[in-house]
Amino acid sequence: MKLINARAALLILAGLSAATLSFVGYSALPVTPPAVPLTDGRTLQLPSLAPVLDQVTPAVVNVSTRGHIAIQDNPLLSDPFFRRFFDVPNHMPRERQTQSLGSGVIVDAQRGYVLTNSHVIANADEVIVTLRDGRNLKAKLIGTDKNTDVAVIQVPAEGLTAVPLGDSAQLRVGDFVVAIGNPFGLGQTATSGIVSALGRTGLGLLGVGGFEDFIQTDASINPGNSGGPLINLSGELVGINTAILAPGGGNIGIGFAIPINMARDVMEQLVKFGKVERGQLGLQVQDLTPELAQAFNLPRQGLQGAVVTQVVPGSAADKAGLKAGDVITAANGQPVRDSGVLRNSVGLSPVGKRVKLDVVRDGRPQTVELQVTAGASNQQHADQDDPRLAGIVFGAIDERSALFGHINGIPVIKVEAGTPAAQAGLRPGDILTSVNRKPVRTPDDLVNATQTNRREPLLLNVQRGEGALFIAIQPPK
């Protein structure tokens, strides 16, 4: 259970859903009214979604997984005295088995690609896909991207049906949509509703580093629908169901789906590279507020965009001539309403892509063109020579921000169970801001800060959520 702005509980639909894509040609599917006979001999045509669902549902699959996750012990249990006092066995299980049930969608019938959510197959050792015709197929993991909650798996390409991709950029609030999935393991189910809102960001659904641009819908989405398709009335896939707002644990008509345009871009990189390379421009930005617009002598009404607050020397943004105080209003012709939209646009762009930015500088519009560059390596293992940092995997500085510089520290991606760091309470998602009271911003900072007596505790200052705390990692005995 997660929280968003108003502290309402967000239920991430762990491992449950269905979705659909296709790269093959198709015909639009009209909502065909069936003929209903009347007592006077006439017939009445009633609207029905059945013809659309008849075409789409064969591509919607159930996804079940089995896996294992490590168990992190209470630090006290590593002390032999406490183990004897509480009669704790010396050989306790270090991991537990996990199972999940969700949905997915066949996106390419010729190659057997299935699109689903990353959280549906998290920690999976085995993934089984069940087709509408009852076949159970063992799936191979192609790639997963936690920052967008998108994953691609592959099944044998025999007798498959795929769903055509729509264009989520064409969606409007009020458009009718249908969600399909496997809620609560009941079997394939379809619910209908409308697009309630577009471009939902800042929900915290995807955690640190997440790229959010959700479609909000009132079509009922329940546990089991994660990874399932959100389709329009032409039978096109426009979104991947991923989460609901559930203060009381049940559906209240507020569900969220990943736009298919975003999912498609991520999928293409996962299929080609097995991972997603985050692009960057080399600048920091913030939302343009009415107060900032007034301070920059800009129109206070109607102007939206992202204000450049800093440009990294030598970066693509610096070479293109961008300056602090510039207001970016569009990227490649698409409006930039806030900093989140720009972050998504850049972070999901392939490295090497040319980006054309519409900029307002000193009240005058101009156009700047630059090339998206590669971010730093996604993960860095800690200095393996320092036993106090054993088992920690740190993220790159731009792990959380494709625009570079939104983090004043180094993200912790993984902490192995049983290590000194885990016993001290360090967690994935923490942001390391200082070591032994020395600020750390780069891997070199981290190495320099740890060049102390390794028999002494290592004092870390970390940011966790909205708070901060010190953690002392004891050297192993």
N, C-alpha and C positions, 0 to 999 in steps of 0.2 A: 504494500500500500504506500503510495506516495502523496505528497502534498503539493498544491499549486498556490497561486497568489492568495486566495481567501482561505487558505488552510483546508480547503475541501479535499477529501481523500480521493486520489486517483488510483483506480484499480487497473494496473497493467495486466492485460489478459495473457498471463504467462502460459505460453505454449498452447494456443487454441485458435484456429481460424482457417480461412480459405481465400485464394486470390487467383486472378486470371489475366494472362497476357498472350499476345501472339504476334508473329512477324509475317503472317501469311495474309492473303487477301480475304475479304469478307464482304457480305452485303449487309446494309443496315437492316435492323430487325424492327418492323413496325409493331406497335402494340395492337394486335389484331383482335377486334371484338368478335367473340363467337356468336353464332345465331341461336337465339332462344325462341322456341315456338310459343305463340300466344293462343289463347282459347278461340280467338276469331279467325285463326288460320294464318295470321301475319307472323313475322319473326322480328325479334328485337335484338339488336346488336349491343352486347354489353362489353365494356372495356376489360381487358385481361392482360396480365404480365406473363401468362403462361407461355406464349410463343417465344418470348425473350429468354425465359428461364430454361426452356427446352434446349435452346442452343448453347447456353452458358454452363449449366450445371454439370455436364459431363467433364468439364475442365477443372472443376473445383474438387479438391482432394482433402482428405483428412491426413494429418501428420502426427505420428506418435513417436516418442523418443524414449530411450533409456540411457542413463549416464551415471556418473559418479562425481561428487564434489567433496573437497577436503573439509574435514571438521577442524575448526580452530578451538583448541583447548583453552580453558581458563588458565591464565598464567600460574595460578597457585598450584595447579595439578602437575606442574613440572617439578615441584618440590617434593622429594621423596618422603619428607615428614608428613605433609598433607595427604599424600597418596596413601600412606599407611594409616593415618588417623581416620580418613574417610573410607578406608577399605576399597580403594580404587584399584582395579586390576592393572598390572604392569603393561599388558598388551591389549590396549583398547583399540577399537576400530578407528583408523585415521581418516576414513571417508565414509560417506553414506550414498546409497543408491537413489537416483532421482528418476522420475517419470513425468512426462507431460503429454498433453493431447491438444492439438490445434488444427489449423487449416493451412492450405496452400493453394496455389493455382498454377496450372500448366501454362507456361509462357511461350514455349517453343516446342511444338509437337515433333518436329524433325530431329531435334537434338535432345529432347527429353528434359528440358529445363523447367524447374518449378520455382516460383517466387513465393516467399513466405517472410515472416518476421524473424529477425535475429534472435529475439528473446524466446521464440518458440523452440529453437533447436539449441539453445545455450546449454553447454556442458554435456552435450549428447555424445555417447559412444556409438549409438546405433539409431538410425532414422528410418522409419517405415512409412511409406506413403500408400494409402488405401484409395483406390479409384472408385468412381461411381458404380462401375460394373462389378465391384467386389474384389478385384485383384489387389493383392498386397505386394508391393515392390520395395526392395531395399534401395535406399537413396544414398548417393555420394554427395558430400559437401563440396560445392564449388567455391564458395566464398561467403563471408559474412561481414557486415559493417554495423557495429553497435551504434555509431553516431547518427545513423538514420534509421536503425532498426530494420534493415533490409538484409535478407539472406537469399542465396540461390543454391538449390540442390538439384541433383540430376537423377533421373530414373531411366530404365531401358526404354528406348523410343519405339515402342510397338503398340499400335492401335490407340494412339493418344489423340486427344482433342484439345485445341488451344483456344483462348479467347482473344479477340482483337484489342489492341491498345487504343485508348482514346487520347484526348488532349485535355489534361486537367486545367490548362491555362484558359480553356474556353468555358469552364464551369462558371455559373452565376448563382448567387444566393436565390433559392427558390426552385432550382432545378430538381426534378424528381430523380431519386437514386434508389438502388436496391443493394442491401448487404446480404452476403451469402456466407455461411460457415457451419461450424459444428458446435453449437452452444451446449455447454455442460455435457458433451459427449452423447447428445441425444441422436445425432445423425444430421445429415444435411438439411439446413433450414434457410429460408429466405424471408427477409423483412424489408419493408419499403418505408421511405420517408423523403425528406427534401434536404438539400444543402442548406444548412442553417447559417454558416459563416465560412469565410475563406481566410487563409493566411494566419491561422492561429499560431502565435509564437510565445515564448517566455513561460511555457507551462511547466517546464522541468521534467517532462515525461521521459526524456532520453538521457537525463543525467548530465554529468560534466562533459562538455564537448559536443552535445547533441545539436543536430541541425533540424530545427522545427519549422514547419510551414504547413500545419495540418488543415485538412478539410474537416469542418465540424458538421455533423449530421444528426437528425433525430431518428433515423432508421435504427431499430433496436440492435445493439451490439452487446453481446454477452460473453462471459468467459468461454472460450472455445472458438470465438470468431477471429482471434488474432491471426493475421496473415491472410485472411479471407478477402475476397474481392468486394469492392464497391463499384457497381456498374451503373451506367446511364440507361435510358430507355431504348437505346439503339444496341444494347448488348455489348458495349465497349467498357473496358476496364478503365476507371478513372481514379481509383484509389485502393490502398491496401489497409484494411481495418487493423487498428493497433491498440486502442485503449478507450476507456470510458471514464467519465466523471461519476463517481459512485460514493457519495457521502455516507449512505447507509448500507453499502455493499451490493446494491442492486441497480438495475438500469433506470435512469431518470430521463432518458432522451437526449443525453449529451455524449456523443461518441466522436472519436477522432480517427481519421484515416490519412495515410501518407499519400500525397498527390502522385499519380502515376508518372508524371514527367520527372519528378525527383527520383522515384524508384527505378525508372528506366535508365537514367544516367548512371546511377550507382550499379545497377545490374550489368551494364555494358563493361564497366571497369572490373567488376568481380569476375565476369566470364573471361575477360582478356588477360587480367593480371592476377586474379585471385585475391586482390585487395583493392582498396581505394586510396589513391594518392591525393592528399589535400593540397589544393593550390593556394597561393598567397600572392598578395600585391606588395606588402611591406608598408602597411599603414595602420593606424588606429583611428577608429571613428566612434561617434556617438549620435544619438537621435537628434534631429533638428527640432527644437521646441519653439513655441512662440516667443519666449524670452530671448533665446539665442538669435532667432530671426530678427528681432528688434535690435539686438546688439550689433548684428552684422548689416543693419540697414537693408534688410530684405523684406519682401511682402509678408505680413503676418498671417494672411489668409490664403489658403490654397496651396502654399509651397510645402512640399514634403521632401525629405531626403536624409542624408547622413553627413554629418560634419566631420571633416578630417581634423583630428586632434594632434596627430604626430605622424611624421614620415620617417621611416627607417633609412638612414644614410646608405647609399649604394644599392637600394632595392629597386624593383621595377617601378614603383610609384615615384621614387626620387628621380630616376632617370627620365621618367615621362614628364617631370616638372610639377607634380602635385605638391601643394603646400598646405600647411596647417591653416585652417579657416576656410578652405574650399568646401563647398556644399555639393555632394554628388547626388544628382536627381534622377539619373537613369543609367542602366548598364546594358549595353547592346540593345538599346531601344526599349527595354522594359523598365517601367517606373520603379524607383527605389524609394519606398515610403518611409523606411527607417533603416537603422544599422543592421538589423537582423536579416532583412532582405538582401542587402549587399553581401553580408557574410555568407549566406546560402549560395548566392550567385557565384561568388568567387570560390568558395570551398568545395563546391560540387563541379567546378569546371575542370576539365582535364589539363594537366600541365602542358604548357606550350600554346594554349588557346589565346587568341587575340581578344582583348576586351576593350570596347569603346565606351568611355564614360562621359556622360553629359555633366558638366561642372558649372557652378555659378561662383565666380570669384569677383569680389568687390562689386556685386550687383550685375556683373556682365556674364552672360552665358558663353561657354566655350566647350570644345570637345577635346578629350585627351584619349590617346590610344596606347595601350601597353600590353605586355604579354604576361600571362599567369606563370609563375615560377613554382618549382617544387618546394614543399615544406621540408622541415627537418625530418629525420627518421622518426617513424611513429613511436618506436619504443627503444629504450636504452636500459640495459641491465646495469645495476649499480656496480661500483668497483668491487670485483670479485676478490681482490686481495684484502679487503677489509671485512673480516668476519661479522662485524656488527651490522653490515648492510646486506648480508647474504639473503637471497631469496626475494629481493625487491626489484621490480621492474618500473622504471620511470618513463613517463611520456615525454615527447618532445615539447619544447616551449609552446609551439603552435598546435599542440594536440587538441586544445579546446577552442582555438580561434584561427580560422583560415586567414584572417587579416593580420595576424602577428601582433603580439604584444598585449593581449587582453589579460594575460596572466602575469602576476608578479610573483612567480615561483614555478616549481617543477611538479607536474601532476604525478601522483602515485597510481600506477595502472594495476599492479598485482603485488600481493604480499603472500609468500608461501607459508603455509601452516607449519607451526613448530619452530620457526626461525626466531632469533632474538627480536626482530622487528615486530613479528606477529604477537609474540608474548608481551611486548611493551605496549601493544594496542594500536600500532599503525595500521591503517585500513586503505583499501583501494578507494580512490576518490579524494583522498587527502591531498592538499597542495603544500608542498615543502617550500617554506619561505626563508628559513635560515637554519644553519647547522653550526652548533657551538657559538651561537649569536652572531654569525657572519651571514649576511644576505646571500642567497643563492638564486641565480637567474639562468645559469647555463650549466652544462655538464662540467666545464672547467671549474666553475665556482664550487660545485659539489666536491670535486676531487681535491681542490685546494683546502676546502673547509674541513675535510676529514683527515688531513695530514697531522694528526695529533697522536698522543700516546694511545695505542689501540687497546690498552688494558683498562682505559678509563671509559666511563659511559659516554655515549654520543648524544648530545642534547639537540633535539629537533624542535623547531617551531613550525606547526602546521596550521593551515586554514582548513576547517571542516564545516562545510555548509556556510552558515552566516557567522560562525564563531571561530575562535582560534585557541590553541592549547599547546603546551610543551609536552614532549614525549622523550623520555630518557631510555635509550637502548643500551642494555647492559652487554658487555663483552661476554661471549660464551666461555664457560669454565672448562 
